[in-house]
Structure formats: C-alpha cells, structure tokens
Amino acid sequence: MTSRSPGALARFQSALPLLIVYFALAALYAWQASRRPVPTIFTDELELTQLSRSIAETGEAARRGDPYGVPSLVAYFLAPIWWLGTTTAAYATGKLLLVLAMTATIFPAYGLARLVVPHWHAIAAACGATAVPALAYSPIFVEEPLAYPLSTLGLWLIARALVTPTWPALAFATLASGVAAFARTQLVILFVVFVLGLLWLAWTSERGRGWRSTWSRWDWLGAGVVALGVAFFLSAGIGHASVSWRNTTGFYKERIFEHASWSLGALAIGVGVLPLLIGVSALVRPKDEPRDPKTRAFIVTSVAALGVFVWYAAIKGAFISTVFSTVVVERNLIYVTPILFAATALAFARGMGRGWAIAGAAVLSLGVVLIVPLRLDTFPYYEAHGLSIGHFFNREFRWSETTIEAVFVVVCLLALGVAIALRHLSRDSRAFQAVAGAAAAAVVVWGLTGEVYAASGERDLSETIEGNLARPFDWVEEATGGGSVVVIGQGISDATGIWLTEFFNPSVRKIWSLDGSAKYVGAPILTPDLEALNGTLTPNPETEYALALNGVQLAAPEVDRRGNDVLYRLDRKPMKLAAAVTGIESDGWIIAEAGEKTGRASYTRYDVSRDGSGFAVVKLSRVAWCGGDVPGRATVRIGPVGIGPDNQPTIGKVTGEKTKIVHQCVTTPFAFPAPRVPWRVEITIKPTFSPNDIDPTHPDRRQLGATLDASFQQLGT
C-alpha cells in the first residue's frame, strides 16, 4: 500500500488541474442552465421528454401512448429524473445532468490530445474544446449534450486503436463508436472514420507497401477503376437507405459545397479561426520530424474525421434546404472541435506544419468565414451557435454586418500572423511561448464569450416564452391529481403553449383538434369525427379530463380554467361539444391559409337546450387594425348542423345568408333568427390583408380577415 501511494498521489496531482477546469466550466454552465426556465426547442425537447418519461414509467419508449421503437440513448439517460415526482424538480435535475455530461468532454478531449502533446498542452486543448459556443447546448433536452463527449471518446479510442491495433483496442473503439451512434444517429459515421483509418494503416503498412511495389501501370489503372466502382456502389447503397443522400447527391449537388463551407465557416468563427487555421495545417507535419505511431494515428484519425464530418454536414444542410429551410448546420460539425484544438496543441508543442499547408489552411479559413451568412436577424441561432459572437458584436456594440465581416477578416489575418510567427520562432524561446500563450488565451476568451452570449440568447427566448404561460406551469396536474387528459383545440398555428402544457403536465396523454391543426403539435395526433348532431365526438378518448382550447366548449362539468383554456371532467366518457369555433387564431383573427387571400371560419352551437327564441349574432371586427383600409367582402351563412361525407360538421340546409363589406377600425354585425335545433354559421372574407404588406415594419405577416365573435342572444336580453 505504501509503495503505491506516491504513484497514486502523483496521478491525482496530475489530474487535479483538469478536474479544476471541469468543475469551473460545469459551474458556469450549470448556472446558465438554472436561468433557463422552460424548454424552447420544439418538438425535439418534448419528444425526448415523452420518450424518457415513458421509459421511466413502463420501461419502454412511447410517445403519447404510441410505441416508438428504439429511442436515443439520451432518453434512457434522462429517464431516472422523472422518478423525482414533480416536473420542476425533474427538469432542473435533467439540465444539470446534461451539463455535467457535455462538460465531461474535457476528459476524452484531454486523452485525444495527450496522444501527441505533453500534459499541459493537452489540458489547454481540452479546455478549449469545452469552452466553445457549442456548450450552449448543454442544458437543452436534445442529443448533443451526450453525443459530444461520446463522439470525442470514440475519436480518442479510434486513434488509440490505430496506434497499436490489438483486438482489445479495436473492440473498445468499435464499442465506443456504437454507443456514440446510439446517442445520436449521425455519429454512425464514426465507423466510417474507423474503417478509413484501418484502410490507411493497411495501405501504408510494410506488407501493403511490399504488395504495391509489384504493381504495374495496368495494376494501378485497374485499382483506380475498382476504387471508383466501389465508390459508386457505396453511394448507390447509401442512397437506397438514405433519402437525404439520394436527393442531395442526385439533384442538388451544387448545394453541397455551399453548406460544407457554411458549417465550417460558422465553426471557425465560433472557435476564433486560429484552431482551424493552425489545427488543419499542423496535420501536415514537417519532413524532418521523426515519425511515430501515435502521431501517425492521430493525424489519420483527424484527417478522416474532418473529411467525413464536413461531408455529412454538407449533405445534411443541402437536404434540409430542400424540405424545410436554408440553415447553417454547424450543429452537425461541432464534433470535430476537439480534433482542431488537439492539432493546434500539437503545433504549439512540436512545431507548425509546412509552409504550403499554412497557406492553404489560411485560404480555407478566410474563404469559409467570408462565405457563411451571419444570420444577424435571428438570435439565438440554434443551428449554429458559432455565429453568436457576431450577434454579440451586432447587439452589444451596434456594429453593422459589414463591420463584423471586416472584424472576422482581421481575425483571420491575425491567426495567419500567429501561425507565421510561431513557424519562424524557436520553440524554446520566450517569444514563442509568449505568442503561443497569448493566442491560446485569446482563443479561449473568444470561444467562451460566444458560449456565454449564445446561452444568454437561449435564456432570453426561454424567459419570453415563460412570460406567456399560465401559472403555475403544472396547473393541469394539480387540478386533475395526475388523471389522464386529452387536449382538444382548433386553429393551432403556434403550438408553443400546448407543448409546454404537455411538458409540465405529464397527465396530458393525447392531442386532438377539430380541424386537423394539431399537425403543428407533432404526431401522434387525431381529428375526431362528429358522431351525432348533439355534438358527440368519436372516438372516445377514454381520458378522465379534457383541456379545451381556443374557442372549443364542451358539454361537461368545468374543473378549472386559465384564460381561454378550460379543463373539463369527462370520466372516460365520449367528448360532447357544447359549441365550437374553427378557423380563428388564438388572438381571435380569421386568417387565410398560406398562398390564399380568403379567410374562412365557423361557429357551431350544439347545445341549444336552454336557448329558447333568439338570434345568432356574428360580429366581424377590424377595430384592432387601423393602419390602412383593405375592404373585405364578408359572407355569413346559417343553418341547422349537418354531418358531411367526411364526418365533419357542415350546414345541413342554408336558412339565411348575408354579405357586407368590413373596413378597418370598425365592427360589422350580422344577426339571424336562430334555429331551434343545433345550428352553424360559416363565414368567408375576401380579400384578406397582411399588416406587413401595408407597413413593412409591422412583424405580422399573416393574411387577416377580421376578428370573430359569435354567440346566441335570447329575445328580450
């Protein structure tokens, strides 16, 4: 015991600086997490919450009761937090666990760098890899907080396996790559990195060189043809399994380079450019430097990883641009950050790369920094937190985009200047140490500033959303005692409130809508049919409660309400509507569908048992808009409720119809004798108007018709 104590103490003292940095960074990120009151990344955070809750409750992954298949490892990682009882406690604990996990990247990042540099250089590289804008993802319920450290672990073990490819080393690298892919599917490309590394080892081995020495020119030509054939075969195979690969490489090839440049440019800006410029050039070692297995393995792993991850980000970004939106997908490239910092440490510790490599890396760095769009109009920019430093300059110093681009060019030139200085200074000189130390400190400060500002943006967004939520967040849970709830709404265009209600109230089990607009909430959802003219809906949700939103009224006992959200008791009976409005937003406006200029809405009154004689009153108002008149022709029809061929409510027979012109700043009323049976009014307004078209500074781009107020007015009242 005594003989081993000095060694154990020495190892602890060696690890102490790394532990201090880990806990310091984790404390910062945990504090940031504590100031993020609600989730914001939907539907990703909600889906992960649903899956992890299901695993905690049943041991199997499901979303709103539907089996899911094989979820991400992150769902299992978070599952135990839901045993704490309250969602508030579980959310706080989950954020902390994710912070600790993502910050733990510092340990495999240290191991990766330690393959090729001394202890203190490795600590600096590990610190740099965990003090970057990507760490702003750490408190978010997504895959990155676990995928980032597992990817770094995989890269480290792959490099170690390539040093000495023994069976245990190969097995550990394979296992680590598999676990990383389990955390985030994208990381299956670690296997590609591993295979490329093994192929390179075989190609450069003594046996491989001996085999190639016997090749004739025709052999080389044949090998090239075979290689091309294998490449085409693999591309076809990947395309058969991956829609994104097939569509992008087949029809949108020109976008691949663009998105590769954008993602790499955002990453370069986020880390302060220097790790990209010096890190890439350092992979081309000087001719006179002695070769050793560790350096070779590190370089092979780094080159393969950079190529594969950049290519993946390019394909991903190009594909997303065809099906969703044009975004900068730096989020898919953050996994090469530890490699860049380790390679930079290699240059600082053992000398810069060759001159032509420095020049090439400088051109690459400047090119991608100039190409990437800065997205200053969107903050926080979730897909590319590397751009947050640009947002910082724009919002805090009021710098224009042109000025910020000029600053980034200066940063590129400074990084090139550092590279040139370090190449010509003696590594043992104080000047070299001063330049390297100052550059390293500047990079860490730059990266940490970007991370803090990105996290600040995510916090501000979270606080803004929180301000619009009913208090307490778990009011449904309190009112139901955990009883099952179905949400029934209409006109859902912004599902944020529903998502957060579902997040903080696990009793919400199903999401339904009368008009199919629950599609914006995310699957699985359902649009019930009208079973009877008295408002009975089918199928039966078989829940104990229903939460009615946005103008939906049920013929059931009311339990509680928050604003326009009303909680009813069902006791597992079918839902029965008392009245329902469709076609209006949560703020009351009738809007037109995308690409149309006609707004449509309806009001259906099912429960007429206590109405007596009276009038159906419809008020169409533009009092909320006085910024420019666009007269709209409004037609209102009324008649008894019928059931259409699609099992949805309709007017069985029109008993009244009126048309009027609606104008800005006024309310236009309509009145009809109300039928003694369940009745329905349908409204159309044409043309609609967009406030943004009239006033370009106005943020509302919707096509608006009028606000709708429909009701029954009894005679004599």
C-alpha positions in Angstrom: 0.0 0.0 0.0 2.8 2.4 1.0 4.7 1.8 -2.2 1.7 2.6 -4.4 0.8 5.8 -2.5 3.3 8.1 -4.2 2.2 7.0 -7.6 -1.5 7.5 -6.7 -0.7 10.9 -5.3 1.2 11.9 -8.4 -1.6 10.8 -10.7 -4.1 12.8 -8.6 -1.9 15.9 -8.7 -1.6 15.4 -12.4 -5.4 15.1 -12.8 -6.2 18.0 -10.4 -5.8 20.9 -13.0 -8.1 19.1 -15.4 -10.7 18.5 -12.6 -10.5 22.1 -11.5 -11.2 23.3 -15.1 -14.0 20.7 -15.4 -15.8 21.9 -12.3 -15.2 25.5 -13.1 -16.8 25.2 -16.5 -19.5 22.9 -15.2 -20.4 25.5 -12.6 -20.7 28.2 -15.2 -22.9 26.1 -17.5 -25.0 24.9 -14.6 -25.6 28.5 -13.5 -26.7 29.2 -17.1 -29.0 26.2 -17.0 -30.6 27.4 -13.8 -31.6 30.6 -15.6 -33.4 28.8 -18.4 -36.9 28.4 -17.0 -38.7 26.4 -19.8 -37.8 24.3 -22.9 -37.7 26.1 -26.2 -36.5 23.7 -28.9 -39.7 22.0 -30.1 -40.6 19.4 -30.9 -37.2 17.9 -30.0 -37.2 18.6 -26.3 -40.8 17.5 -25.9 -40.2 14.3 -27.8 -37.2 13.4 -25.7 -39.2 14.2 -22.6 -42.1 11.9 -23.7 -39.8 9.1 -24.5 -37.8 9.3 -21.3 -41.0 9.6 -19.2 -42.4 6.5 -20.9 -39.2 4.6 -20.2 -39.3 5.7 -16.6 -42.9 4.6 -16.2 -43.0 1.4 -18.3 -39.5 0.6 -19.3 -40.5 1.0 -23.0 -40.3 4.1 -25.2 -43.6 5.5 -26.4 -44.9 8.9 -27.4 -48.4 9.8 -26.3 -49.1 6.2 -25.8 -47.8 5.0 -29.3 -44.8 2.7 -29.3 -41.8 4.5 -30.7 -39.2 1.9 -31.5 -35.5 2.4 -30.4 -35.0 5.8 -28.9 -31.8 7.7 -28.4 -29.5 6.8 -25.5 -30.3 10.3 -24.1 -33.9 9.2 -23.4 -32.5 6.4 -21.2 -30.0 8.8 -19.6 -32.8 11.2 -18.6 -35.4 8.6 -17.6 -34.5 8.4 -13.9 -35.1 12.1 -13.4 -38.9 11.6 -13.7 -38.9 9.4 -10.6 -38.3 12.7 -8.6 -42.0 13.4 -8.6 -42.5 16.9 -9.9 -41.7 18.1 -13.3 -40.0 21.2 -11.9 -37.5 19.1 -9.9 -37.0 16.7 -12.8 -36.4 19.5 -15.3 -33.8 21.1 -13.0 -32.0 17.8 -12.4 -32.1 16.9 -16.1 -30.5 20.2 -17.1 -27.7 19.6 -14.5 -27.1 16.1 -15.7 -26.8 17.2 -19.3 -24.4 20.0 -18.3 -22.2 17.6 -16.4 -22.2 15.1 -19.3 -21.4 17.6 -22.0 -18.7 19.3 -19.9 -17.2 15.9 -19.4 -15.9 16.2 -23.0 -12.9 17.7 -21.4 -11.6 14.2 -20.3 -11.6 12.3 -23.7 -10.5 15.6 -25.3 -7.5 15.5 -23.0 -6.8 11.9 -23.8 -7.0 12.6 -27.5 -4.6 15.5 -27.3 -2.3 13.6 -24.9 -1.5 11.1 -27.6 0.7 13.7 -29.3 1.4 16.6 -26.8 2.7 17.0 -23.2 0.4 17.2 -20.2 -0.1 21.0 -20.0 -0.7 21.3 -23.7 -3.3 18.6 -23.6 -5.1 20.4 -20.7 -5.1 23.6 -22.8 -6.6 21.7 -25.7 -9.2 20.0 -23.6 -10.2 23.3 -22.0 -10.5 24.9 -25.5 -12.7 22.1 -26.7 -15.2 22.6 -23.8 -15.1 26.4 -23.8 -16.8 26.9 -27.2 -20.3 28.1 -28.2 -21.4 24.5 -28.7 -21.6 24.1 -24.9 -24.7 26.4 -25.0 -26.5 23.2 -26.0 -25.6 21.6 -22.6 -28.8 22.4 -20.7 -31.2 21.7 -23.6 -33.1 18.4 -23.8 -31.6 17.3 -27.1 -28.9 14.7 -28.2 -25.9 17.0 -28.4 -25.1 17.1 -24.6 -24.4 13.4 -24.6 -23.3 13.0 -28.2 -20.5 15.5 -27.9 -18.5 13.7 -25.2 -19.3 10.3 -26.6 -18.1 11.3 -30.0 -14.9 12.7 -28.6 -14.4 9.4 -26.6 -14.9 7.5 -29.8 -12.4 9.5 -31.7 -9.8 9.1 -28.9 -10.3 5.3 -28.8 -10.2 5.1 -32.6 -6.9 6.9 -32.6 -5.5 4.7 -29.8 -6.6 1.6 -31.7 -4.7 2.8 -34.8 -1.6 3.2 -32.7 -1.5 -0.4 -31.9 -4.4 -2.3 -33.5 -4.8 -5.1 -30.9 -8.1 -6.9 -30.6 -9.0 -5.3 -27.3 -8.2 -1.8 -28.7 -10.2 -2.5 -31.8 -13.1 -3.8 -29.6 -13.1 -0.7 -27.4 -13.1 1.6 -30.4 -15.9 -0.2 -32.0 -17.9 -0.2 -28.8 -17.4 3.5 -28.2 -18.4 4.3 -31.8 -21.6 2.2 -31.3 -22.5 3.9 -28.1 -22.0 7.3 -29.7 -24.2 6.3 -32.6 -26.8 5.2 -30.1 -26.7 8.7 -28.6 -27.1 10.4 -31.9 -27.6 8.5 -35.2 -25.3 10.9 -37.1 -22.4 9.5 -35.2 -22.6 6.2 -37.1 -20.1 8.0 -39.3 -17.5 7.3 -36.6 -17.5 3.8 -38.1 -16.5 5.3 -41.4 -13.7 7.2 -39.7 -12.5 4.0 -38.1 -12.7 2.0 -41.4 -10.8 4.7 -43.3 -8.1 4.7 -40.6 -7.7 0.9 -40.8 -7.6 1.0 -44.6 -4.9 3.7 -44.4 -2.9 1.6 -41.9 -3.1 -1.4 -44.2 -2.2 0.7 -47.2 0.9 2.2 -45.6 2.0 -1.0 -43.7 5.1 -2.8 -44.7 3.1 -5.6 -46.2 0.9 -3.1 -48.1 4.0 -1.3 -49.5 5.5 -4.6 -50.5 2.4 -5.6 -52.3 2.1 -2.3 -54.2 5.8 -2.4 -55.2 4.9 -5.3 -57.5 2.2 -3.4 -59.3 2.5 -2.5 -63.0 0.9 0.6 -64.6 -2.1 -1.6 -65.6 -2.4 -2.8 -62.0 -2.6 0.8 -60.8 -5.2 1.6 -63.5 -7.2 -1.4 -62.5 -7.0 -0.4 -58.8 -8.3 3.1 -59.7 -11.2 1.6 -61.7 -12.1 -0.7 -58.8 -11.9 2.1 -56.3 -14.3 4.2 -58.5 -16.7 1.2 -58.8 -16.7 0.7 -55.1 -17.4 4.4 -54.5 -20.3 4.3 -56.9 -21.6 1.1 -55.4 -21.4 2.6 -51.9 -23.1 5.8 -53.0 -25.9 3.9 -54.5 -26.3 1.7 -51.4 -26.3 4.7 -49.1 -28.8 6.5 -51.4 -31.1 3.4 -51.2 -31.1 3.7 -47.4 -30.9 7.5 -47.0 -33.4 9.9 -48.8 -31.2 12.8 -47.9 -28.1 11.3 -49.5 -30.1 10.2 -52.6 -31.8 13.5 -53.2 -28.9 15.7 -52.4 -26.2 13.9 -54.4 -28.6 13.2 -57.2 -30.4 16.5 -57.7 -28.8 19.2 -55.5 -25.1 18.7 -55.9 -24.4 22.4 -56.2 -25.6 23.0 -52.6 -23.2 20.5 -51.1 -20.1 22.8 -51.3 -22.2 25.7 -50.1 -23.4 24.1 -47.0 -20.0 22.5 -46.3 -18.5 26.0 -46.4 -21.2 27.5 -44.3 -20.9 24.9 -41.5 -17.1 25.1 -41.4 -17.3 28.9 -41.5 -19.6 29.0 -38.5 -17.4 26.6 -36.6 -14.3 28.6 -37.5 -15.9 31.9 -36.2 -17.1 30.2 -33.1 -13.6 28.9 -32.1 -11.8 32.1 -33.1 -10.4 30.9 -36.5 -7.0 30.1 -35.2 -7.8 26.4 -34.2 -9.0 25.8 -37.8 -6.1 27.5 -39.5 -3.3 26.2 -37.3 -5.1 22.9 -36.5 -5.6 21.9 -40.1 -2.1 23.0 -41.2 -0.5 21.1 -38.2 -1.8 17.8 -39.6 0.9 18.2 -42.4 4.0 17.6 -40.3 7.5 18.8 -41.3 9.5 16.5 -43.4 12.3 16.3 -40.9 10.1 15.4 -37.9 10.6 11.8 -36.8 7.5 9.6 -37.4 6.0 7.8 -34.5 2.8 5.6 -34.3 0.9 7.9 -32.1 1.3 11.0 -34.3 0.5 8.9 -37.4 -2.7 7.5 -35.7 -3.8 10.9 -34.6 -3.2 12.5 -38.0 -5.0 9.7 -39.8 -8.0 9.9 -37.4 -8.1 13.7 -37.6 -8.0 13.8 -41.4 -10.6 11.1 -41.8 -12.9 12.7 -39.2 -12.6 16.2 -40.7 -13.4 14.9 -44.1 -16.3 12.7 -43.1 -18.0 15.1 -40.7 -17.7 18.1 -43.1 -19.2 15.9 -45.9 -22.0 14.8 -43.6 -22.8 18.4 -42.6 -22.8 19.4 -46.3 -25.3 16.6 -47.2 -27.4 17.4 -44.2 -27.6 21.1 -44.8 -28.3 20.7 -48.5 -31.1 18.2 -47.8 -32.7 20.4 -45.2 -32.7 23.3 -47.7 -34.9 21.2 -50.0 -37.5 20.1 -47.4 -37.5 22.7 -44.7 -35.4 25.8 -44.7 -31.9 27.0 -45.7 -29.9 26.9 -42.4 -26.3 26.9 -41.3 -25.8 23.4 -39.9 -22.8 23.9 -37.7 -24.6 21.8 -35.1 -23.7 18.7 -37.2 -20.0 19.7 -37.3 -19.2 20.6 -33.6 -17.8 17.1 -33.1 -14.5 17.9 -34.9 -13.8 20.7 -32.4 -11.7 18.5 -30.0 -9.6 17.4 -33.0 -8.9 21.0 -34.1 -7.8 22.0 -30.6 -5.6 18.9 -30.2 -4.0 19.6 -33.5 -3.4 23.2 -32.5 -1.7 22.0 -29.3 0.4 19.7 -31.5 1.6 22.7 -33.5 2.3 24.7 -30.3 4.2 21.8 -28.7 6.1 20.3 -31.6 6.2 23.0 -34.3 4.0 24.2 -37.1 3.1 22.4 -40.3 4.7 23.0 -43.6 4.5 26.4 -45.3 2.2 25.4 -48.1 -0.1 23.8 -45.5 -0.3 27.0 -43.6 -1.0 29.0 -46.7 -3.7 26.5 -47.8 -5.3 26.5 -44.3 -5.3 30.3 -44.3 -7.1 30.4 -47.7 -9.6 27.8 -46.4 -10.2 29.7 -43.2 -10.7 33.1 -44.9 -12.9 31.6 -47.6 -15.3 29.9 -45.3 -15.5 32.8 -42.9 -16.4 35.2 -45.8 -18.9 32.8 -47.3 -21.0 31.9 -44.3 -24.2 34.0 -43.7 -24.0 35.6 -40.3 -27.8 35.4 -39.6 -27.8 38.6 -37.5 -31.6 38.8 -37.9 -32.1 35.6 -35.9 -31.0 35.3 -32.3 -30.4 32.9 -30.8 -29.5 30.9 -33.9 -29.9 27.4 -32.6 -28.4 25.6 -35.6 -25.1 27.5 -35.4 -24.1 28.9 -32.1 -20.7 29.6 -33.5 -22.3 32.7 -35.0 -23.2 34.0 -31.6 -20.0 36.2 -31.4 -21.3 38.1 -34.4 -24.6 38.6 -32.7 -22.7 39.9 -29.7 -20.9 42.5 -31.8 -24.1 43.4 -33.5 -26.4 43.7 -30.5 -24.0 45.0 -27.8 -21.8 47.3 -29.9 -24.3 48.0 -32.7 -21.8 47.0 -35.3 -23.2 46.5 -38.8 -22.8 43.3 -40.7 -20.2 44.8 -42.9 -18.2 45.9 -39.9 -18.5 42.4 -38.3 -17.3 40.8 -41.5 -14.3 43.1 -41.6 -13.5 42.1 -38.0 -13.6 38.5 -38.9 -11.3 39.1 -41.8 -8.9 40.8 -39.3 -9.2 37.8 -37.0 -8.2 35.5 -39.9 -5.2 37.7 -40.7 -4.2 37.7 -37.0 -4.4 34.0 -36.9 -2.2 33.8 -40.0 0.2 36.2 -38.4 0.4 33.9 -35.3 1.0 30.9 -37.5 3.8 32.6 -39.4 5.4 33.9 -36.1 5.3 30.5 -34.5 6.8 28.9 -37.5 9.8 31.1 -37.5 10.4 31.5 -33.8 12.4 29.0 -31.8 10.1 26.7 -29.8 12.3 27.2 -26.8 12.3 31.0 -26.9 10.3 33.2 -24.7 8.9 34.9 -27.7 7.4 31.7 -28.9 5.9 30.9 -25.5 4.5 34.5 -25.3 2.9 34.4 -28.7 1.5 30.9 -28.2 0.3 31.7 -24.7 -1.4 34.9 -25.7 -3.0 33.2 -28.7 -4.3 30.3 -26.6 -5.8 32.7 -24.0 -7.4 34.8 -26.8 -9.0 31.8 -28.3 -10.4 30.5 -25.0 -11.8 34.0 -24.2 -13.3 34.3 -27.7 -14.9 30.9 -27.5 -16.2 31.4 -24.0 -17.6 34.8 -24.9 -19.5 33.2 -27.8 -20.8 30.5 -25.5 -22.0 32.9 -22.8 -23.8 35.0 -25.4 -25.4 32.0 -27.1 -26.6 30.8 -23.7 -27.9 34.2 -22.9 -29.9 34.2 -26.1 -31.4 30.8 -25.3 -32.2 32.1 -21.8 -33.9 35.2 -23.1 -36.0 33.2 -25.5 -37.0 30.8 -22.7 -37.9 33.7 -20.4 -40.0 35.4 -23.1 -42.0 32.2 -23.7 -42.3 31.7 -19.9 -44.0 35.1 -19.6 -46.9 33.9 -21.7 -47.6 30.7 -19.7 -50.4 30.2 -17.2 -49.2 29.9 -13.6 -48.4 27.5 -12.1 -47.0 25.7 -15.0 -48.4 22.4 -13.7 -51.9 23.7 -13.0 -53.5 20.9 -15.1 -51.6 18.3 -13.0 -52.7 20.0 -9.8 -56.4 20.1 -10.9 -56.5 16.5 -12.1 -54.3 14.9 -9.5 -52.5 13.2 -12.3 -55.6 12.0 -14.1 -55.3 11.5 -17.8 -56.1 14.4 -20.1 -56.9 14.9 -23.8 -56.3 18.3 -25.3 -58.9 19.4 -27.8 -58.4 22.6 -29.8 -58.6 24.3 -33.2 -56.8 26.9 -35.1 -53.4 25.8 -33.8 -50.7 27.6 -35.7 -48.3 28.3 -32.8 -48.2 25.2 -30.7 -45.7 26.5 -28.1 -48.3 26.8 -25.3 -49.6 23.3 -25.9 -46.1 21.9 -26.0 -45.2 23.5 -22.6 -48.5 22.5 -21.1 -47.7 18.9 -22.1 -44.2 19.2 -20.8 -45.1 20.4 -17.3 -48.2 18.3 -17.1 -47.5 14.6 -17.7 -51.2 13.8 -17.3 -51.7 15.2 -20.9 -51.7 12.0 -22.9 -53.4 12.9 -26.2 -53.5 15.9 -28.5 -56.6 16.3 -30.7 -58.1 19.1 -32.8 -61.4 19.7 -34.6 -59.8 21.0 -37.8 -56.6 19.0 -38.2 -54.4 21.8 -37.0 -52.9 19.6 -34.3 -50.5 18.5 -37.0 -48.4 21.5 -35.9 -48.0 20.0 -32.5 -46.4 16.8 -33.9 -47.5 13.2 -34.1 -49.3 11.3 -32.9 -52.5 13.4 -33.1 -56.1 12.8 -34.1 -59.0 14.7 -35.6 -62.3 13.3 -34.1 -65.4 12.8 -36.2 -68.8 14.2 -35.4 -70.9 11.2 -34.4 -74.2 12.9 -33.6 -75.8 16.3 -34.2 -75.8 16.9 -30.5 -72.0 17.4 -30.6 -70.9 13.9 -29.6 -67.4 13.2 -31.0 -65.9 9.8 -31.9 -63.7 8.0 -31.0 -63.9 8.2 -27.2 -60.5 9.5 -25.9 -61.1 7.4 -22.7 -59.5 10.0 -20.6 -60.6 11.4 -17.2 -60.4 15.0 -18.3 -60.3 17.2 -21.4 -58.5 20.5 -21.8 -60.4 22.7 -24.4 -58.5 25.4 -26.2 -59.2 28.4 -28.4 -63.0 28.5 -28.6 -63.9 24.9 -28.1 -66.6 24.4 -25.4 -67.7 21.0 -24.0 -70.9 19.9 -22.5 -69.2 18.6 -19.4 -68.5 19.8 -15.8 -65.9 22.5 -15.7 -63.0 21.8 -13.3 -60.6 24.8 -13.8 -59.6 27.4 -16.3 -56.7 29.6 -17.2 -57.6 32.4 -19.6 -59.3 30.7 -22.6 -58.1 27.2 -21.6 -60.8 25.3 -19.9 -60.4 22.0 -18.1 -63.5 19.7 -18.1 -64.2 16.4 -16.4 -65.0 13.5 -18.8 -64.8 10.4 -16.5 -63.7 8.5 -19.6 -67.0 9.2 -21.4 -67.1 10.4 -25.1 -66.5 14.1 -25.6 -69.6 16.2 -26.4 -69.3 19.7 -27.8 -71.5 22.5 -26.4 -70.1 24.9 -29.0 -67.1 25.2 -31.2 -65.4 27.8 -33.4 -63.0 26.9 -36.1 -60.7 28.9 -38.4 -59.6 31.6 -35.9 -56.2 32.1 -34.3 -55.7 32.3 -30.5 -55.9 36.2 -30.8 -59.3 35.9 -32.5 -58.4 36.7 -36.1 -59.8 34.8 -39.0 -56.8 34.1 -41.3 -56.3 32.8 -44.8 -54.3 29.6 -45.5 -50.8 30.1 -46.9 -51.0 31.3 -50.5 -54.6 32.3 -50.3 -56.5 35.6 -49.9 -59.7 34.2 -48.5 -60.4 33.7 -44.8 -62.8 31.0 -43.6 -64.2 30.3 -40.1 -67.3 28.8 -38.5 -69.2 28.8 -35.2 -71.3 25.7 -34.3 -73.8 25.7 -31.4 -74.7 22.2 -30.4 -76.3 22.7 -27.0 -79.5 24.6 -27.6 -81.5 23.0 -24.8 -81.6 26.3 -22.8 -81.6 28.8 -25.6 -85.3 29.5 -26.4 -86.1 32.1 -29.1 -83.4 34.4 -30.1 -80.8 35.4 -32.6 -77.5 34.1 -33.8 -75.2 37.1 -33.6 -71.9 37.4 -35.5 -69.6 40.3 -35.1 -66.7 40.8 -37.6 -64.2 43.4 -36.3 -61.2 45.2 -37.6 -61.0 47.5 -34.6 -57.6 46.1 -33.8 -56.3 47.3 -37.2 -56.4 50.9 -38.2 -53.2 51.0 -40.3 -54.7 51.1 -43.8 -58.0 50.0 -45.2 -58.3 46.9 -47.4 -62.1 46.4 -47.7 -63.1 42.8 -47.3 -66.3 41.2 -48.6 -67.7 39.1 -45.8 -70.4 36.5 -46.4 -72.1 34.8 -43.4 -74.4 31.8 -43.8 -76.5 30.0 -41.2 -78.5 26.7 -41.0 -79.0 23.6 -38.9 -76.0 21.4 -38.3 -75.4 18.5 -40.6 -72.7 15.8 -40.9 -70.8 15.9 -44.2 -69.3 13.0 -46.1 -66.1 13.5 -44.2 -67.9 13.0 -40.9 -67.2 16.7 -40.0 -69.9 19.3 -39.2 -71.5 21.3 -42.0 -74.6 23.3 -42.7 -77.4 20.9 -43.5 -79.6 23.5 -45.2 -78.8 27.2 -45.5 -81.7 29.2 -43.8 -80.0 32.6 -44.0 -77.2 34.4 -45.8 -75.9 38.0 -45.7 -73.0 39.8 -47.3 -71.4 43.0 -46.0 -68.1 44.9 -46.5 -65.8 45.1 -43.5 -63.4 48.0 -43.0 -60.6 49.0 -40.8 -61.3 50.3 -37.2 -64.9 49.2 -37.2 -67.1 46.2 -36.2 -69.6 44.8 -38.7 -72.5 42.9 -37.1 -74.7 40.2 -38.5 -77.9 38.7 -37.0 -80.1 35.8 -38.0 -83.1 34.1 -36.3 -81.5 31.2 -34.5 -82.9 27.7 -35.4 -84.4 25.7 -32.5 -82.0 22.8 -33.3 -78.2 22.7 -33.3 -77.0 25.3 -35.8 -73.9 26.5 -37.5 -72.7 29.7 -39.1 -70.0 29.8 -41.7 -68.0 32.9 -42.6 -65.9 33.8 -45.6 -63.9 37.1 -46.1 -62.2 38.1 -49.3 -59.7 39.6 -49.7 -57.7 39.3 -46.6 -54.8 41.7 -45.8 -51.3 41.4 -44.4 -50.2 44.1 -41.9 -46.6 43.6 -43.1 -47.6 44.4 -46.7 -49.2 47.7 -45.7 -46.4 48.6 -43.2 -43.1 46.8 -43.8 -42.0 47.4 -40.2 -45.0 45.5 -38.8 -44.0 42.0 -37.8 -47.4 40.3 -38.6 -47.2 38.6 -42.0 -50.4 36.7 -41.7 -53.3 37.2 -44.1 -56.0 38.6 -41.8 -59.7 38.8 -42.4 -61.4 40.0 -39.1 -61.7 39.0 -35.5 -64.8 36.8 -34.9 -67.3 37.0 -32.0 -70.2 34.6 -32.4 -72.9 33.9 -29.9 -76.6 33.4 -29.2 -78.7 36.3 -28.0 -82.0 35.5 -26.4 -85.1 37.6 -27.1 -85.6 40.3 -24.5 -81.9 40.4 -23.4 
